[in-house]
Amino acid sequence: MMIILNSIPLSFGVFVRMIFPVILISVASMVVWAILNIVTLGMASYISGPVTAVFISLFGIRAALAIKGDLRRTDLTILALNSLLYGVFFIAVIGGLAVFANVVAVLFALWTLGEPISLSALSEAAKPIQISFAFLAVGSKIVLAYILLAVVYTVMAVPMASAARGAGQGALSRGFFNGFGRSFLPLFCVFFVSIFLQFFFDVFTALFAISPSFCRLCHLS
């Protein structure tokens, strides 16, 4: 609980310090990834988003460390290398967990409906069964995916903070998984709420965006 309370005032200071760097990093990353896409024939686009997101996260942690008194200059080369490593790691792990969540959701939906574990049998089932399967599979996949995503971010939060600290000039690197899973419960609560709010506002924004279309349909009817 104290971790959450202590992070609130710190987050405001980081937010102020990160306004200009985020803009600069975003512009620079567009140029860098555009060049890399040309060189790699578009292959770099598969890792550009996650790597850039990790770089911004690590830079934000460096800003938090500066507020806490760590005034060493940031070695951008080390920061970029760590961003690449963690970015690729997250792509691989989250991709694997997405496949796992899909399989578990399908099996759970079939088990709940009492259907045989066979998609061919499901395709021949009555339409109400197919509709129920779709709702169960999608709903359970969303719940499981967000829990797994929160778990991944939680167990890697301290290692990323350690990597950001190690990007200070003269600092020692303490390993890729240093601090793995530390302070799990409070950090999991933070990440789970954060991911839920992102999902909620994404859905709300999408509904708000298409609401004029519904209004027109209602008017026409």
N, C-alpha and C positions, 0 to 999 in steps of 0.2 A: 504493500500500500504506500509506503514511504517513497518507493521508486517513482510511482505514478505522481504523487503530490510534488516531489522535487523536480520532476520533469516539466511541470506546467510553466513555471516562470522561465525556465531555461529555454523552452520551445519558442517563447516570444523573442528572446534575444537572437536565437538562431534564425528565426523567420526574417528579422530585420537585416541580419548580416547576409542572408542568402538571396535577397531580391535581385541584386545586380549580378552576382555570380551565376545564378540559374539562367538568366537571360544570356550572359556571355557564353556559358557552357553549351546552351541549346544552339546558339548560332554557330559556335565553333564545331560542335558535333555534326551539324548538318553539312558543313564543308568537308570535314574529315571523312564522314561516312559516304558522302557522294563520291569522293575520290576513290575510297576503298571499294565501293560498289563497281566502279568502272574497272579497277584493277582485278577484282575477283569475279567479274562477270555477274554481279548481283548477289553473290553468295553472302557478302557481308551484311546484307539487309536482314538476315535471319537472326543476327546477334546484336544489331545496332541498338534497338530499343532497350533490351535488358541491360546491356553494358553501360549505356548512357545513364539509365536510371540508377544503377549501382554507383557510378562515378559521382552523380549528384548526391546520393545518400552518404557516401564516404566523405565528400567535401563538406556536407552538412555536419557530420560527426566531428570533422576537423574544426569547424566553426564552434561547435559546442565545447570541444576541448580547449579552444582558445579562450572562451568565456570562463572556463574553469581554471585557467592559469597556464595551460600548455602553449607557450608562445613560440615554439620552434616553427621555422618555415616549413611549408608543405613541399615535399618532393613530388612533383606532379608526375614524374616518370613512374615512381613506385605506385602512386595512386592510380595511374592509368593501367598498370600491369595488374594490380589487385582487382580493379574494376573488370578487366577482361576475364580473369580467373573466376571471380565470383559470379559474373554475368553468365558465363558458359555453364557454371555449376548449377545455377538456378534454372537455366533453360532445360538442362538434362533432367534434373530432379523433378521440377514442376511438370515437365512433359510426361515423365514416367508416372507421376501421381495422377495426372489427368486421365491417362489410359486406365490406371487402377480404379479410379473413381467411376469411370464409365462401366467397367466390367461389374464392379460391385453393385452399382445402381441397377443395372439390367437384371442381375441375379436376384437382387432383393425384390424388385418389382414382380418378377416371375414367381418367386417363392410366396410373396404376399397374396397373389391372385390364385395360387394353387395350380399354376400352369407348368407343364413340363419344361425343362431347361432346353428349349429349342425354339429358335426364331422362326423356323419354317412352320412349326405348330402354331406360333403366335399369329403369323400372317393369315392362317386359316381360321382363327378364332373370331367370335362375334365382334361386331364393331364396338359395343360398349366395353368389352374386355380390352380391346386395343387402345381405346381412349383412356381407360383407367391405367393401363400399362404406361402410356406416355406421361401422364401426370405423375405417377409414382416414380418412374425412372428419372424424369427431369428434376423433380423435387428432391429426391434422395441424392442425386448427383450434385446438385447445388449445395446442399447442406454438407455433404461429405467433402466436396472440393474446397469449400471455404474453411472447414475445420483443418484439413490437411495443409492448406496454404498458410493458415495462421500458425500451425505447428512448425512448418519449415522456416518461416520468418522468425519465429520465436527462438528456435534452437540455434539459428545463425546470427542472431542479433549481437551477442557478445563477441563472437569471432570477427564480425565485420567491424565492430568498435575497436577491437584489438588491431585489426589490419589498418584502420584509419590512424590509430596512434602510432603504429609502426611506420607510417608514411611521413612522419616528422623527421626532418634532417637530423641524423645522428642517433635515431631511435633504433632499437633492436626489433627484428621480426620475431614473433612468438609462434608462428605456425598457422596454417590455414584454419584449423578447427579449434584454436585456443579459446577456451571458455564455452565450448559447445554445450548448449542446453542450460547454462547457468541462469538463475533467477527465472525459471520457466513459468511459474504460475502468474506472477504479476505481468510479465511481458506478454504472455499468451492472452490475458484479458485485454491488454492495450491493443494488440494486433487484431484480435477477433472483433472488437468493437470498431476499430478503424476500418477493417475490410467490410464489415456489415454496413457501416455508414456510407462507404463508397458505393456499395451495391445498391443501397436504398436510394441514394441521390441519383445514381445512373438510371435506375428504373423511373424515378420521379421525373427526371429530365426528359427521358424518352416519351413518357406519357404526356408530359406538357407539350413536347414538340409535335406530337401527332393529334393533340386535342382539337386543333382547328379543322382537321379532316373529319373527325367525328361530328363536330358541330355542323359542318356542311352537309354531311350525310343525313343528320337529323332534320336539318332544314329542308332538304330535298324530299325527304319522306313525309 
